[in-house]
């Protein structure tokens, strides 16, 4: 089944558009965002989560989205939790 479109950055322009989808089959949330700067990636390396190895594993990545998208992320969580 196709991904469910949840929302796009409300301040988006042409082509610069952090976006959120939900996969109805797996209940996973997909987030498109900006690539963090080298400085921001270093912040992630320097501040690992508790019980988490420092750094970003090769099979993972970090993205950056604006705080104004919090309502869209909440909606995505609600949609994913409500799927059965």
PyMOL commands that place a pseudoatom at each C-alpha (Angstrom):
pseudoatom trace, name=CA, resn=UNK, resi=1, chain=A, elem=C, hetatm=0, pos=[0.000, 0.000, 0.000]
pseudoatom trace, name=CA, resn=UNK, resi=2, chain=A, elem=C, hetatm=0, pos=[1.169, 3.551, -0.661]
pseudoatom trace, name=CA, resn=UNK, resi=3, chain=A, elem=C, hetatm=0, pos=[2.482, 5.810, 2.079]
pseudoatom trace, name=CA, resn=UNK, resi=4, chain=A, elem=C, hetatm=0, pos=[-0.061, 8.117, 3.668]
pseudoatom trace, name=CA, resn=UNK, resi=5, chain=A, elem=C, hetatm=0, pos=[0.909, 11.764, 3.218]
pseudoatom trace, name=CA, resn=UNK, resi=6, chain=A, elem=C, hetatm=0, pos=[0.571, 13.534, 6.582]
pseudoatom trace, name=CA, resn=UNK, resi=7, chain=A, elem=C, hetatm=0, pos=[1.909, 17.013, 6.006]
pseudoatom trace, name=CA, resn=UNK, resi=8, chain=A, elem=C, hetatm=0, pos=[4.565, 19.336, 4.722]
pseudoatom trace, name=CA, resn=UNK, resi=9, chain=A, elem=C, hetatm=0, pos=[6.418, 22.211, 6.386]
pseudoatom trace, name=CA, resn=UNK, resi=10, chain=A, elem=C, hetatm=0, pos=[3.822, 25.016, 6.532]
pseudoatom trace, name=CA, resn=UNK, resi=11, chain=A, elem=C, hetatm=0, pos=[6.477, 27.554, 5.547]
pseudoatom trace, name=CA, resn=UNK, resi=12, chain=A, elem=C, hetatm=0, pos=[7.670, 25.568, 2.558]
pseudoatom trace, name=CA, resn=UNK, resi=13, chain=A, elem=C, hetatm=0, pos=[8.643, 27.164, -0.677]
pseudoatom trace, name=CA, resn=UNK, resi=14, chain=A, elem=C, hetatm=0, pos=[9.383, 25.502, -3.967]
pseudoatom trace, name=CA, resn=UNK, resi=15, chain=A, elem=C, hetatm=0, pos=[11.492, 22.402, -3.413]
pseudoatom trace, name=CA, resn=UNK, resi=16, chain=A, elem=C, hetatm=0, pos=[12.562, 23.085, 0.190]
pseudoatom trace, name=CA, resn=UNK, resi=17, chain=A, elem=C, hetatm=0, pos=[9.947, 21.000, 1.880]
pseudoatom trace, name=CA, resn=UNK, resi=18, chain=A, elem=C, hetatm=0, pos=[10.409, 18.828, 4.955]
pseudoatom trace, name=CA, resn=UNK, resi=19, chain=A, elem=C, hetatm=0, pos=[7.581, 16.288, 4.714]
pseudoatom trace, name=CA, resn=UNK, resi=20, chain=A, elem=C, hetatm=0, pos=[6.035, 13.498, 6.827]
pseudoatom trace, name=CA, resn=UNK, resi=21, chain=A, elem=C, hetatm=0, pos=[4.358, 10.228, 5.742]
pseudoatom trace, name=CA, resn=UNK, resi=22, chain=A, elem=C, hetatm=0, pos=[3.121, 7.083, 7.510]
pseudoatom trace, name=CA, resn=UNK, resi=23, chain=A, elem=C, hetatm=0, pos=[3.382, 3.548, 6.120]
pseudoatom trace, name=CA, resn=UNK, resi=24, chain=A, elem=C, hetatm=0, pos=[-0.011, 1.954, 6.887]
pseudoatom trace, name=CA, resn=UNK, resi=25, chain=A, elem=C, hetatm=0, pos=[1.420, -1.555, 6.573]
pseudoatom trace, name=CA, resn=UNK, resi=26, chain=A, elem=C, hetatm=0, pos=[4.340, -1.190, 8.972]
pseudoatom trace, name=CA, resn=UNK, resi=27, chain=A, elem=C, hetatm=0, pos=[3.147, 1.820, 11.012]
pseudoatom trace, name=CA, resn=UNK, resi=28, chain=A, elem=C, hetatm=0, pos=[6.530, 3.457, 10.427]
pseudoatom trace, name=CA, resn=UNK, resi=29, chain=A, elem=C, hetatm=0, pos=[6.831, 7.226, 10.137]
pseudoatom trace, name=CA, resn=UNK, resi=30, chain=A, elem=C, hetatm=0, pos=[8.928, 8.636, 7.291]
pseudoatom trace, name=CA, resn=UNK, resi=31, chain=A, elem=C, hetatm=0, pos=[10.382, 12.115, 7.643]
pseudoatom trace, name=CA, resn=UNK, resi=32, chain=A, elem=C, hetatm=0, pos=[12.089, 14.098, 4.908]
pseudoatom trace, name=CA, resn=UNK, resi=33, chain=A, elem=C, hetatm=0, pos=[14.207, 16.909, 6.254]
pseudoatom trace, name=CA, resn=UNK, resi=34, chain=A, elem=C, hetatm=0, pos=[17.318, 18.960, 5.745]
pseudoatom trace, name=CA, resn=UNK, resi=35, chain=A, elem=C, hetatm=0, pos=[20.762, 17.432, 5.921]
pseudoatom trace, name=CA, resn=UNK, resi=36, chain=A, elem=C, hetatm=0, pos=[22.420, 18.752, 9.070]
pseudoatom trace, name=CA, resn=UNK, resi=37, chain=A, elem=C, hetatm=0, pos=[25.538, 20.846, 8.739]
pseudoatom trace, name=CA, resn=UNK, resi=38, chain=A, elem=C, hetatm=0, pos=[28.903, 19.419, 9.731]
pseudoatom trace, name=CA, resn=UNK, resi=39, chain=A, elem=C, hetatm=0, pos=[28.667, 21.428, 12.948]
pseudoatom trace, name=CA, resn=UNK, resi=40, chain=A, elem=C, hetatm=0, pos=[25.221, 20.021, 13.759]
pseudoatom trace, name=CA, resn=UNK, resi=41, chain=A, elem=C, hetatm=0, pos=[26.367, 16.450, 13.048]
pseudoatom trace, name=CA, resn=UNK, resi=42, chain=A, elem=C, hetatm=0, pos=[29.242, 17.032, 15.459]
pseudoatom trace, name=CA, resn=UNK, resi=43, chain=A, elem=C, hetatm=0, pos=[26.698, 18.019, 18.149]
pseudoatom trace, name=CA, resn=UNK, resi=44, chain=A, elem=C, hetatm=0, pos=[25.023, 14.640, 17.678]
pseudoatom trace, name=CA, resn=UNK, resi=45, chain=A, elem=C, hetatm=0, pos=[28.378, 12.853, 17.991]
pseudoatom trace, name=CA, resn=UNK, resi=46, chain=A, elem=C, hetatm=0, pos=[29.214, 14.811, 21.148]
pseudoatom trace, name=CA, resn=UNK, resi=47, chain=A, elem=C, hetatm=0, pos=[25.839, 14.168, 22.822]
pseudoatom trace, name=CA, resn=UNK, resi=48, chain=A, elem=C, hetatm=0, pos=[24.967, 10.477, 22.469]
pseudoatom trace, name=CA, resn=UNK, resi=49, chain=A, elem=C, hetatm=0, pos=[21.709, 9.196, 23.877]
pseudoatom trace, name=CA, resn=UNK, resi=50, chain=A, elem=C, hetatm=0, pos=[21.937, 7.321, 27.197]
pseudoatom trace, name=CA, resn=UNK, resi=51, chain=A, elem=C, hetatm=0, pos=[23.017, 3.688, 26.714]
pseudoatom trace, name=CA, resn=UNK, resi=52, chain=A, elem=C, hetatm=0, pos=[23.838, 4.499, 23.092]
pseudoatom trace, name=CA, resn=UNK, resi=53, chain=A, elem=C, hetatm=0, pos=[27.200, 4.330, 21.382]
pseudoatom trace, name=CA, resn=UNK, resi=54, chain=A, elem=C, hetatm=0, pos=[28.459, 7.722, 20.225]
pseudoatom trace, name=CA, resn=UNK, resi=55, chain=A, elem=C, hetatm=0, pos=[28.148, 8.541, 16.562]
pseudoatom trace, name=CA, resn=UNK, resi=56, chain=A, elem=C, hetatm=0, pos=[25.702, 7.598, 13.851]
pseudoatom trace, name=CA, resn=UNK, resi=57, chain=A, elem=C, hetatm=0, pos=[25.793, 4.022, 12.542]
pseudoatom trace, name=CA, resn=UNK, resi=58, chain=A, elem=C, hetatm=0, pos=[26.285, 3.587, 8.796]
pseudoatom trace, name=CA, resn=UNK, resi=59, chain=A, elem=C, hetatm=0, pos=[22.733, 2.250, 8.401]
pseudoatom trace, name=CA, resn=UNK, resi=60, chain=A, elem=C, hetatm=0, pos=[21.198, 5.329, 10.106]
pseudoatom trace, name=CA, resn=UNK, resi=61, chain=A, elem=C, hetatm=0, pos=[21.221, 9.073, 9.550]
pseudoatom trace, name=CA, resn=UNK, resi=62, chain=A, elem=C, hetatm=0, pos=[20.144, 12.304, 11.171]
pseudoatom trace, name=CA, resn=UNK, resi=63, chain=A, elem=C, hetatm=0, pos=[17.879, 14.895, 9.588]
pseudoatom trace, name=CA, resn=UNK, resi=64, chain=A, elem=C, hetatm=0, pos=[16.786, 18.315, 10.737]
pseudoatom trace, name=CA, resn=UNK, resi=65, chain=A, elem=C, hetatm=0, pos=[13.228, 19.634, 10.669]
pseudoatom trace, name=CA, resn=UNK, resi=66, chain=A, elem=C, hetatm=0, pos=[11.814, 22.909, 12.001]
pseudoatom trace, name=CA, resn=UNK, resi=67, chain=A, elem=C, hetatm=0, pos=[9.931, 23.037, 15.305]
pseudoatom trace, name=CA, resn=UNK, resi=68, chain=A, elem=C, hetatm=0, pos=[6.925, 24.444, 13.444]
pseudoatom trace, name=CA, resn=UNK, resi=69, chain=A, elem=C, hetatm=0, pos=[6.369, 20.884, 12.176]
pseudoatom trace, name=CA, resn=UNK, resi=70, chain=A, elem=C, hetatm=0, pos=[5.623, 19.496, 15.653]
pseudoatom trace, name=CA, resn=UNK, resi=71, chain=A, elem=C, hetatm=0, pos=[1.848, 19.403, 14.954]
pseudoatom trace, name=CA, resn=UNK, resi=72, chain=A, elem=C, hetatm=0, pos=[2.499, 17.397, 11.778]
pseudoatom trace, name=CA, resn=UNK, resi=73, chain=A, elem=C, hetatm=0, pos=[4.701, 14.924, 13.659]
pseudoatom trace, name=CA, resn=UNK, resi=74, chain=A, elem=C, hetatm=0, pos=[2.017, 14.563, 16.347]
pseudoatom trace, name=CA, resn=UNK, resi=75, chain=A, elem=C, hetatm=0, pos=[-0.543, 13.842, 13.645]
pseudoatom trace, name=CA, resn=UNK, resi=76, chain=A, elem=C, hetatm=0, pos=[1.762, 11.210, 12.129]
pseudoatom trace, name=CA, resn=UNK, resi=77, chain=A, elem=C, hetatm=0, pos=[2.140, 9.536, 15.535]
pseudoatom trace, name=CA, resn=UNK, resi=78, chain=A, elem=C, hetatm=0, pos=[-1.633, 9.549, 16.037]
pseudoatom trace, name=CA, resn=UNK, resi=79, chain=A, elem=C, hetatm=0, pos=[-2.217, 8.079, 12.575]
pseudoatom trace, name=CA, resn=UNK, resi=80, chain=A, elem=C, hetatm=0, pos=[0.415, 5.365, 13.074]
pseudoatom trace, name=CA, resn=UNK, resi=81, chain=A, elem=C, hetatm=0, pos=[-0.983, 4.418, 16.492]
pseudoatom trace, name=CA, resn=UNK, resi=82, chain=A, elem=C, hetatm=0, pos=[-4.546, 4.294, 15.146]
pseudoatom trace, name=CA, resn=UNK, resi=83, chain=A, elem=C, hetatm=0, pos=[-3.784, 1.921, 12.274]
pseudoatom trace, name=CA, resn=UNK, resi=84, chain=A, elem=C, hetatm=0, pos=[-4.912, -1.666, 12.677]
for i in range(1, 84): cmd.bond("trace and resi %d" % i, "trace and resi %d" % (i + 1))
show_as sticks, trace
zoom trace
